[in-house]
Amino acid sequence: MKTEALSHELSENAANSSQVGVAVIGCGYWGMNYVRIFSELLDARVVAVCDQSLDRLQEVARRFPGVYLTTEVDVAASRPCVDAVVVCTEAATHYAIARRLLLAGKHILVEKPLTTTSPDAEKLIGLAESSSTVLMVGHTFIFNAGVRKVKEIIHKGDGRVYYLYARRTNLGPIRRDVSALWDLAPHDIAIFNYLLESTPQWVSAVGGKVLRNCRDDVGFISLGYPDNVLAHVHVSWADPDKAREVVVVKSDKRIVFNDLNGTEQVRVFEKGVTPIEQEPLNYGEFRFQIRDGDIISPRIEPVEPLKSQCRHFLDCVRTGKRPISSGVEGRDVVRVLEAVNRSIECKGLQVEVENKGDYVHANLNTVNAAESSVR
């Protein structure tokens, strides 16, 4: 019996040595999902969970016995075998917590937005680079199979992208730390940046406090991307029609991503209009060619986006490669949101997005290869 027990202990230690030890800071709705997913993945092990609510910790203990529970961030991060930490706290606390963890040499995955200011985001990027640790942002929709399919379709053929628009509305949940624009729009800004492989040059935005809240609970954002591509985002905590939709209009087709449509998440309308390259009829008037084709619903792989994101994070921790949604992408989204704030203060005035620096354009083949590793 002693020999069998020793053999079991050795095999368990060997298994644990090949797993990435994970701590989760903040165990609200998303934090609990992270605990669930990392507990399901064979190459990860949830070592510790930290939350200020004892009720939440008791729920973790009930659902995931054996996980170390604490109300102290440093205690959770310093537990033996913790290699990586997921930060799921309120946005205003992201910078302080992430900084402490990076200084402790931990790989971190931070929920969006990365920080509430771009200088703080820059500091985290610098800390991650100096400590050779992974800094990743939870832009979950980048790992959605439907969004990836939309990008694949966009980059096929010669059609030009005219504009994009997104709608993200629901009755709450209303956040205490950020506005609806900072809560909801990061998803769509990250999606637009990913699809276009660029970042916006200018922003025009308006917001409203229709619920008489202290923060804007509804907003309309217009974005100007390179090559005169326009984008628009509508977000709201006060709309009873729940929507999670992104539309891309090209010269040769219209592509619709509807996250709430389980059977046809992506629909492609093979219709479009383009100017004919010949002498115009008169000044400012061109001939146009209208194309009318089929409506296609491509097959989408049924994979949970958050699980794909977690797998990608673990792969980056093991290999040291740069995440698809790294700190750089997180900083770019924060810069856009800062421009949104400035525009709202100026009652919708078009304002430039802060100098974006060296934005790394993701080669489609590289992205596809990286994404295959998260499935």
BANUFI-689466 format. One line per field, with one value per residue (C-alpha): x, y negated, z; residue number from 1; residue in one letter. Coordinates in nm, 4 decimals, decimal comma. Last residue first. Layout:
X <- (X / ...) .
Y <- (Y / ...) .
Z <- (Z / ...) .
i <- (NUM / ...) .
aa <- (A / ...) .
//
This chain:
X <- (-0,8610 / -0,5991 / -0,3107 / -0,5074 / -0,5383 / -0,1641 / -0,1378 / -0,4302 / -0,2686 / 0,0629 / -0,1099 / -0,3039 / 0,0063 / -0,0700 / 0,0139 / 0,2278 / 0,1431 / 0,4620 / 0,3536 / -0,0162 / 0,0120 / -0,2931 / -0,6276 / -0,7256 / -1,0437 / -1,3713 / -1,5958 / -1,8858 / -1,9791 / -1,6193 / -1,6235 / -1,7587 / -1,4647 / -1,2100 / -1,3653 / -1,3716 / -1,0058 / -0,9293 / -1,1261 / -0,9142 / -0,5955 / -0,7305 / -0,7891 / -0,4309 / -0,3008 / -0,4783 / -0,3380 / 0,0113 / -0,0490 / -0,1034 / -0,4223 / -0,2680 / -0,0228 / 0,3536 / 0,5453 / 0,7105 / 0,6527 / 0,4907 / 0,3249 / 0,2153 / 0,0544 / -0,1213 / -0,2618 / -0,3768 / -0,5575 / -0,7251 / -0,8446 / -0,9800 / -1,1658 / -1,3097 / -1,4237 / -1,6136 / -1,5702 / -1,8467 / -1,6569 / -1,8552 / -1,9936 / -2,0492 / -2,3962 / -2,4188 / -2,6632 / -2,6247 / -2,5587 / -2,6460 / -2,3710 / -2,4472 / -2,2146 / -2,2014 / -2,1572 / -2,0040 / -2,1244 / -1,8970 / -1,8713 / -2,0650 / -2,1343 / -1,8037 / -1,5368 / -1,4687 / -1,3768 / -1,7167 / -1,8022 / -1,8771 / -2,1941 / -2,2356 / -2,4127 / -2,2849 / -2,4571 / -2,2447 / -2,4022 / -2,2074 / -2,3531 / -2,6153 / -2,7429 / -2,6536 / -2,7592 / -2,6687 / -2,3140 / -2,4422 / -2,1616 / -2,2835 / -2,0774 / -2,1914 / -2,0350 / -1,8520 / -1,7620 / -1,7454 / -1,9829 / -1,8802 / -2,1478 / -2,0905 / -2,3732 / -2,4170 / -2,7684 / -3,0058 / -3,3151 / -3,4229 / -3,1825 / -3,0634 / -2,7058 / -2,6139 / -2,3464 / -2,3507 / -2,0256 / -1,9417 / -1,6619 / -1,5362 / -1,2621 / -1,0954 / -0,7788 / -0,6718 / -0,9448 / -1,1882 / -1,4072 / -1,7594 / -1,8834 / -2,2407 / -2,2981 / -2,5431 / -2,4896 / -2,2677 / -2,1588 / -2,3155 / -2,6421 / -2,9493 / -3,0635 / -3,0375 / -2,6827 / -2,5732 / -2,2692 / -2,1369 / -1,8343 / -1,6086 / -1,2784 / -0,9695 / -0,6810 / -0,8297 / -0,6073 / -0,4925 / -0,5237 / -0,8709 / -1,0398 / -0,8324 / -0,8693 / -1,2466 / -1,2772 / -1,0753 / -1,2947 / -1,5995 / -1,5048 / -1,3606 / -1,7040 / -1,8838 / -1,7369 / -1,5512 / -1,8531 / -2,0983 / -1,9112 / -1,6557 / -1,6291 / -1,9800 / -2,0911 / -2,4512 / -2,5412 / -2,7318 / -3,0521 / -2,8787 / -2,6910 / -2,3834 / -2,4311 / -2,1485 / -2,0686 / -1,8162 / -1,7316 / -1,6243 / -1,3950 / -1,2600 / -1,3268 / -1,0265 / -1,0859 / -1,0412 / -0,9201 / -1,2685 / -1,3786 / -1,0956 / -1,1694 / -1,5353 / -1,4342 / -1,2162 / -1,5103 / -1,7298 / -1,4651 / -1,4525 / -1,0970 / -1,0823 / -1,4153 / -1,2410 / -1,0300 / -0,8984 / -0,5593 / -0,2242 / 0,1068 / 0,3523 / 0,6730 / 1,0255 / 1,0834 / 1,1882 / 0,9219 / 0,6441 / 0,7476 / 0,7552 / 0,4082 / 0,2799 / 0,4244 / 0,2697 / -0,0722 / -0,0337 / 0,0496 / -0,2612 / -0,5037 / -0,7901 / -0,5956 / -0,6158 / -0,9827 / -1,0503 / -0,9614 / -0,5939 / -0,3998 / -0,0712 / 0,2606 / 0,4169 / 0,7640 / 0,6782 / 0,7220 / 0,4645 / 0,2230 / 0,2566 / 0,2102 / -0,0978 / -0,2614 / -0,1958 / -0,2912 / -0,6092 / -0,7662 / -0,9733 / -1,1003 / -1,2726 / -1,1166 / -1,0712 / -0,6900 / -0,5727 / -0,2391 / 0,0344 / 0,3098 / 0,1612 / 0,3451 / 0,3822 / 0,1462 / 0,2950 / 0,0228 / -0,2591 / -0,0878 / -0,0030 / -0,3656 / -0,5090 / -0,8692 / -0,7690 / -0,8739 / -0,6475 / -0,8237 / -0,8849 / -1,2583 / -1,3825 / -1,7615 / -1,8161 / -1,4860 / -1,5480 / -1,8940 / -1,7382 / -1,4935 / -1,7815 / -1,9587 / -1,6366 / -1,6286 / -1,2915 / -1,1733 / -0,8593 / -0,8418 / -0,5449 / -0,3864 / -0,6045 / -0,4186 / -0,3422 / -0,2320 / -0,5414 / -0,7870 / -1,1087 / -0,9899 / -0,8634 / -1,2140 / -1,4041 / -1,1731 / -1,1925 / -1,5717 / -1,5733 / -1,3644 / -1,6064 / -1,9116 / -1,7294 / -1,4182 / -1,1484 / -0,7847 / -0,7465 / -0,4268 / -0,2919 / -0,0269 / 0,0764 / 0,0830 / 0,3812 / 0,5072 / 0,1554 / 0,1531 / 0,4914 / 0,3731 / 0,0635 / 0,2765 / 0,5066 / 0,2160 / 0,0470 / 0,3715 / 0,4209 / 0,0654 / 0,1145 / 0,4447 / 0,2845 / 0,0000) .
Y <- (-2,5490 / -2,7949 / -2,6667 / -2,7103 / -3,0770 / -3,1238 / -2,9660 / -3,1756 / -3,4871 / -3,4091 / -3,3408 / -3,6669 / -3,8747 / -4,0786 / -4,4449 / -4,5548 / -4,9118 / -5,1085 / -5,4339 / -5,5072 / -5,8831 / -5,9826 / -5,9481 / -6,2700 / -6,4503 / -6,5045 / -6,7195 / -6,5252 / -6,7636 / -6,8657 / -6,6598 / -6,3705 / -6,4051 / -6,4017 / -6,0883 / -5,9107 / -6,0045 / -5,8320 / -5,5311 / -5,5187 / -5,5279 / -5,2485 / -5,0320 / -5,0873 / -5,0019 / -4,6658 / -4,5882 / -4,6661 / -4,4683 / -4,1608 / -4,0426 / -3,8040 / -3,7060 / -3,7400 / -3,4150 / -3,2981 / -2,9317 / -2,8061 / -3,1320 / -3,1998 / -2,8548 / -2,9101 / -3,2420 / -3,0828 / -2,8112 / -3,0746 / -3,2666 / -2,9505 / -2,8727 / -3,2243 / -3,1824 / -2,8552 / -2,6486 / -2,5486 / -2,5787 / -2,8024 / -2,6728 / -2,9496 / -3,1025 / -3,2303 / -3,4710 / -3,4584 / -3,7274 / -4,0780 / -4,3107 / -4,6736 / -4,8604 / -5,2353 / -5,5181 / -5,8327 / -6,1849 / -6,4520 / -6,6575 / -6,4890 / -6,1436 / -6,0201 / -5,8744 / -5,5174 / -5,3179 / -5,1908 / -5,2783 / -4,9782 / -4,8394 / -4,5224 / -4,1925 / -3,8498 / -3,8718 / -3,6756 / -3,5551 / -3,4679 / -3,3301 / -3,1348 / -2,8642 / -3,0182 / -3,3706 / -3,5788 / -3,6512 / -3,8061 / -3,8641 / -4,0112 / -4,0393 / -4,2551 / -4,1898 / -4,3229 / -4,6827 / -4,5904 / -4,6497 / -4,4869 / -4,4386 / -4,3549 / -4,2453 / -4,1683 / -4,2934 / -4,2709 / -4,4771 / -4,6280 / -4,9228 / -5,1009 / -4,9763 / -5,1048 / -5,0869 / -5,2019 / -5,1709 / -5,3179 / -5,2572 / -5,4467 / -5,3353 / -5,6338 / -5,4372 / -5,4483 / -5,4259 / -5,6970 / -5,6069 / -5,7162 / -5,6438 / -5,6592 / -5,6205 / -5,5136 / -5,4700 / -5,7737 / -5,7915 / -5,9456 / -5,7738 / -5,9695 / -5,6620 / -5,8586 / -5,9683 / -6,0332 / -5,9983 / -6,1515 / -6,0479 / -6,1513 / -5,9669 / -5,9998 / -5,7918 / -5,4513 / -5,1432 / -4,8896 / -4,5212 / -4,5879 / -4,2874 / -4,3040 / -4,6797 / -4,6496 / -4,3628 / -4,5501 / -4,8585 / -4,6323 / -4,4712 / -4,7925 / -4,9561 / -4,7722 / -4,8789 / -5,1960 / -5,3218 / -5,2031 / -5,4171 / -5,2831 / -5,1936 / -5,1109 / -4,9020 / -4,8680 / -4,5189 / -4,6514 / -4,6303 / -4,5357 / -4,6854 / -4,6174 / -4,7392 / -4,7444 / -4,9209 / -4,8798 / -5,0816 / -5,0697 / -4,7651 / -4,7065 / -4,3911 / -4,2122 / -3,8580 / -3,7015 / -3,9263 / -4,0134 / -3,6466 / -3,5381 / -3,8313 / -3,7321 / -3,3720 / -3,4913 / -3,6885 / -3,3763 / -3,1590 / -3,3992 / -3,4445 / -3,8155 / -3,8365 / -3,7676 / -4,0816 / -3,9691 / -4,1432 / -3,9625 / -4,0465 / -3,7561 / -3,7892 / -3,8650 / -4,0882 / -4,3949 / -4,3354 / -4,2864 / -4,5978 / -4,8052 / -4,6883 / -4,7661 / -5,1180 / -5,1788 / -5,0749 / -5,3219 / -5,5969 / -5,4904 / -5,5532 / -5,3405 / -5,0156 / -4,6888 / -4,7452 / -4,4602 / -4,1668 / -4,1215 / -3,8014 / -3,7953 / -3,6131 / -3,6532 / -3,7917 / -3,9598 / -4,2998 / -4,1807 / -4,0921 / -4,4239 / -4,6150 / -4,4109 / -4,4929 / -4,8672 / -4,8914 / -4,6849 / -4,8591 / -5,1159 / -4,8407 / -4,6488 / -4,3083 / -4,0148 / -3,9803 / -3,6343 / -3,5238 / -3,2986 / -3,0811 / -2,9928 / -2,6747 / -2,7737 / -3,0532 / -3,4001 / -3,5265 / -3,4346 / -3,5921 / -3,9063 / -3,9525 / -3,9138 / -3,7959 / -3,4298 / -3,0862 / -2,7919 / -2,5590 / -2,2042 / -2,1997 / -2,3711 / -2,4165 / -2,4479 / -2,6226 / -2,8650 / -2,9446 / -2,9993 / -3,2426 / -3,4330 / -3,4576 / -3,5742 / -3,8698 / -4,0427 / -3,7892 / -3,5845 / -3,2385 / -3,0023 / -2,7008 / -2,6569 / -2,3955 / -2,4150 / -2,1748 / -1,9552 / -2,2412 / -2,1965 / -2,3756 / -2,6629 / -2,6883 / -2,6849 / -2,9316 / -3,1631 / -3,1427 / -3,2303 / -3,5385 / -3,6423 / -3,6448 / -3,7744 / -3,6064 / -3,8705 / -3,7640 / -3,4195 / -3,2209 / -2,9780 / -2,7040 / -2,5988 / -2,2204 / -2,0019 / -1,9970 / -1,9113 / -1,5906 / -1,4859 / -1,5643 / -1,3477 / -1,0609 / -1,0817 / -1,0885 / -0,7905 / -0,5890 / -0,6757 / -0,5632 / -0,2375 / -0,1666 / -0,2399 / 0,0000) .
Z <- (-3,0266 / -2,8986 / -3,1112 / -3,4323 / -3,3432 / -3,3523 / -3,6967 / -3,8212 / -3,6816 / -3,8488 / -4,1801 / -4,1538 / -4,0795 / -3,7704 / -3,8174 / -3,5212 / -3,4287 / -3,3858 / -3,2299 / -3,1883 / -3,1607 / -2,9558 / -3,1323 / -3,3041 / -3,2077 / -3,3957 / -3,1752 / -3,0235 / -2,7429 / -2,6554 / -2,3332 / -2,5391 / -2,7801 / -2,4994 / -2,3443 / -2,6802 / -2,7323 / -2,4002 / -2,5232 / -2,8395 / -2,6340 / -2,4116 / -2,7201 / -2,8368 / -2,4875 / -2,4936 / -2,8370 / -2,7075 / -2,3869 / -2,5988 / -2,7657 / -3,0197 / -2,7473 / -2,8043 / -2,7771 / -2,4543 / -2,5349 / -2,2131 / -2,1073 / -2,4667 / -2,4892 / -2,1559 / -2,2804 / -2,6065 / -2,4126 / -2,1969 / -2,5043 / -2,6653 / -2,3405 / -2,3373 / -2,6980 / -2,6321 / -2,9486 / -3,1921 / -3,5248 / -3,7587 / -4,0879 / -4,3397 / -4,3831 / -4,7402 / -4,9035 / -5,2815 / -5,5392 / -5,6527 / -5,7767 / -5,8553 / -6,0897 / -6,0618 / -6,3113 / -6,1715 / -6,1011 / -5,9545 / -6,2752 / -6,5532 / -6,6946 / -6,5524 / -6,7879 / -6,6922 / -6,3811 / -6,2771 / -5,9165 / -5,6918 / -5,5340 / -5,3325 / -5,2809 / -5,1820 / -4,8442 / -4,5963 / -4,2717 / -3,9569 / -3,6319 / -3,8210 / -3,5838 / -3,2467 / -3,3353 / -3,0294 / -3,1473 / -3,4686 / -3,7195 / -4,0478 / -4,3661 / -4,6590 / -4,9999 / -5,3061 / -5,2170 / -4,8530 / -4,5607 / -4,2316 / -3,9653 / -3,5972 / -3,3662 / -2,9980 / -2,9249 / -2,6277 / -2,7031 / -2,3698 / -2,4270 / -2,1114 / -2,0638 / -2,4071 / -2,6745 / -3,0372 / -3,2316 / -3,5740 / -3,8208 / -4,1259 / -4,3638 / -4,5325 / -4,6181 / -4,2502 / -3,9838 / -3,8708 / -3,5744 / -3,4832 / -3,1300 / -2,9990 / -2,6254 / -2,3568 / -1,9811 / -1,9351 / -1,5726 / -1,2594 / -1,3473 / -1,4387 / -1,6335 / -1,9592 / -1,8771 / -2,2347 / -2,4525 / -2,7728 / -2,9755 / -3,2631 / -3,2940 / -3,5103 / -3,6481 / -3,5745 / -3,5304 / -3,7874 / -3,8740 / -4,0165 / -3,8540 / -3,5350 / -3,4894 / -3,5516 / -3,3012 / -3,0368 / -3,0873 / -3,0606 / -2,7305 / -2,5845 / -2,6479 / -2,3663 / -2,0306 / -2,1301 / -2,3252 / -2,0588 / -1,8076 / -1,5586 / -1,1874 / -1,0663 / -1,3603 / -1,4797 / -1,5992 / -1,7771 / -1,9827 / -2,3081 / -2,6021 / -2,8136 / -3,1699 / -3,4213 / -3,7472 / -4,0237 / -4,3362 / -4,6992 / -4,6975 / -5,0489 / -5,2500 / -5,3994 / -5,2815 / -4,9381 / -4,6562 / -4,5366 / -4,5429 / -4,3111 / -4,0808 / -4,0604 / -3,9851 / -3,6977 / -3,5624 / -3,5781 / -3,4111 / -3,1161 / -2,9957 / -3,0821 / -2,9005 / -2,5690 / -2,5581 / -2,2195 / -2,2312 / -2,2237 / -2,0578 / -2,0743 / -1,8743 / -1,9920 / -1,6850 / -1,8849 / -2,1495 / -1,8960 / -1,7058 / -2,0251 / -2,1299 / -1,7786 / -1,7945 / -2,1356 / -2,0012 / -1,7145 / -1,9654 / -2,1655 / -1,8800 / -1,7391 / -1,7639 / -1,9621 / -2,0386 / -2,0493 / -1,8234 / -1,7437 / -1,8185 / -1,6299 / -1,6303 / -1,2872 / -1,2121 / -0,8806 / -1,0479 / -1,3023 / -1,0211 / -0,8413 / -1,1678 / -1,2591 / -0,9251 / -0,9434 / -1,3117 / -1,2961 / -0,9946 / -1,1881 / -1,4180 / -1,1374 / -1,0670 / -1,3012 / -1,3007 / -1,4110 / -1,2662 / -1,4016 / -1,2577 / -0,9186 / -0,8125 / -0,4451 / -0,3341 / -0,3756 / -0,6096 / -0,3697 / -0,0685 / -0,2649 / -0,3715 / -0,0191 / 0,0383 / 0,0316 / -0,0944 / -0,1853 / -0,4301 / -0,3014 / -0,3644 / -0,6799 / -0,6705 / -0,2953 / -0,2236 / -0,5100 / -0,3701 / -0,0266 / -0,1843 / -0,3421 / -0,0062 / 0,1590 / -0,0786 / -0,1121 / -0,3685 / -0,4287 / -0,5847 / -0,5639 / -0,7345 / -1,0423 / -1,2492 / -1,6186 / -1,8934 / -1,8635 / -1,9091 / -1,7093 / -1,3946 / -1,6129 / -1,7578 / -1,4290 / -1,2522 / -1,5535 / -1,5496 / -1,1789 / -1,2559 / -1,5280 / -1,2986 / -0,9903 / -0,8621 / -0,8502 / -0,8653 / -1,0218 / -0,9582 / -1,2157 / -1,1999 / -1,5481 / -1,5681 / -1,6554 / -1,2958 / -1,1731 / -1,3774 / -1,2395 / -0,8864 / -0,9401 / -1,0770 / -0,7760 / -0,5303 / -0,6968 / -0,6896 / -0,3220 / -0,2422 / -0,4355 / -0,2560 / 0,0817 / 0,0000) .
i <- (375 / 374 / 373 / 372 / 371 / 370 / 369 / 368 / 367 / 366 / 365 / 364 / 363 / 362 / 361 / 360 / 359 / 358 / 357 / 356 / 355 / 354 / 353 / 352 / 351 / 350 / 349 / 348 / 347 / 346 / 345 / 344 / 343 / 342 / 341 / 340 / 339 / 338 / 337 / 336 / 335 / 334 / 333 / 332 / 331 / 330 / 329 / 328 / 327 / 326 / 325 / 324 / 323 / 322 / 321 / 320 / 319 / 318 / 317 / 316 / 315 / 314 / 313 / 312 / 311 / 310 / 309 / 308 / 307 / 306 / 305 / 304 / 303 / 302 / 301 / 300 / 299 / 298 / 297 / 296 / 295 / 294 / 293 / 292 / 291 / 290 / 289 / 288 / 287 / 286 / 285 / 284 / 283 / 282 / 281 / 280 / 279 / 278 / 277 / 276 / 275 / 274 / 273 / 272 / 271 / 270 / 269 / 268 / 267 / 266 / 265 / 264 / 263 / 262 / 261 / 260 / 259 / 258 / 257 / 256 / 255 / 254 / 253 / 252 / 251 / 250 / 249 / 248 / 247 / 246 / 245 / 244 / 243 / 242 / 241 / 240 / 239 / 238 / 237 / 236 / 235 / 234 / 233 / 232 / 231 / 230 / 229 / 228 / 227 / 226 / 225 / 224 / 223 / 222 / 221 / 220 / 219 / 218 / 217 / 216 / 215 / 214 / 213 / 212 / 211 / 210 / 209 / 208 / 207 / 206 / 205 / 204 / 203 / 202 / 201 / 200 / 199 / 198 / 197 / 196 / 195 / 194 / 193 / 192 / 191 / 190 / 189 / 188 / 187 / 186 / 185 / 184 / 183 / 182 / 181 / 180 / 179 / 178 / 177 / 176 / 175 / 174 / 173 / 172 / 171 / 170 / 169 / 168 / 167 / 166 / 165 / 164 / 163 / 162 / 161 / 160 / 159 / 158 / 157 / 156 / 155 / 154 / 153 / 152 / 151 / 150 / 149 / 148 / 147 / 146 / 145 / 144 / 143 / 142 / 141 / 140 / 139 / 138 / 137 / 136 / 135 / 134 / 133 / 132 / 131 / 130 / 129 / 128 / 127 / 126 / 125 / 124 / 123 / 122 / 121 / 120 / 119 / 118 / 117 / 116 / 115 / 114 / 113 / 112 / 111 / 110 / 109 / 108 / 107 / 106 / 105 / 104 / 103 / 102 / 101 / 100 / 99 / 98 / 97 / 96 / 95 / 94 / 93 / 92 / 91 / 90 / 89 / 88 / 87 / 86 / 85 / 84 / 83 / 82 / 81 / 80 / 79 / 78 / 77 / 76 / 75 / 74 / 73 / 72 / 71 / 70 / 69 / 68 / 67 / 66 / 65 / 64 / 63 / 62 / 61 / 60 / 59 / 58 / 57 / 56 / 55 / 54 / 53 / 52 / 51 / 50 / 49 / 48 / 47 / 46 / 45 / 44 / 43 / 42 / 41 / 40 / 39 / 38 / 37 / 36 / 35 / 34 / 33 / 32 / 31 / 30 / 29 / 28 / 27 / 26 / 25 / 24 / 23 / 22 / 21 / 20 / 19 / 18 / 17 / 16 / 15 / 14 / 13 / 12 / 11 / 10 / 9 / 8 / 7 / 6 / 5 / 4 / 3 / 2 / 1) .
aa <- (R / V / S / S / E / A / A / N / V / T / N / L / N / A / H / V / Y / D / G / K / N / E / V / E / V / Q / L / G / K / C / E / I / S / R / N / V / A / E / L / V / R / V / V / D / R / G / E / V / G / S / S / I / P / R / K / G / T / R / V / C / D / L / F / H / R / C / Q / S / K / L / P / E / V / P / E / I / R / P / S / I / I / D / G / D / R / I / Q / F / R / F / E / G / Y / N / L / P / E / Q / E / I / P / T / V / G / K / E / F / V / R / V / Q / E / T / G / N / L / D / N / F / V / I / R / K / D / S / K / V / V / V / V / E / R / A / K / D / P / D / A / W / S / V / H / V / H / A / L / V / N / D / P / Y / G / L / S / I / F / G / V / D / D / R / C / N / R / L / V / K / G / G / V / A / S / V / W / Q / P / T / S / E / L / L / Y / N / F / I / A / I / D / H / P / A / L / D / W / L / A / S / V / D / R / R / I / P / G / L / N / T / R / R / A / Y / L / Y / Y / V / R / G / D / G / K / H / I / I / E / K / V / K / R / V / G / A / N / F / I / F / T / H / G / V / M / L / V / T / S / S / S / E / A / L / G / I / L / K / E / A / D / P / S / T / T / T / L / P / K / E / V / L / I / H / K / G / A / L / L / L / R / R / A / I / A / Y / H / T / A / A / E / T / C / V / V / V / A / D / V / C / P / R / S / A / A / V / D / V / E / T / T / L / Y / V / G / P / F / R / R / A / V / E / Q / L / R / D / L / S / Q / D / C / V / A / V / V / R / A / D / L / L / E / S / F / I / R / V / Y / N / M / G / W / Y / G / C / G / I / V / A / V / G / V / Q / S / S / N / A / A / N / E / S / L / E / H / S / L / A / E / T / K / M) .
//
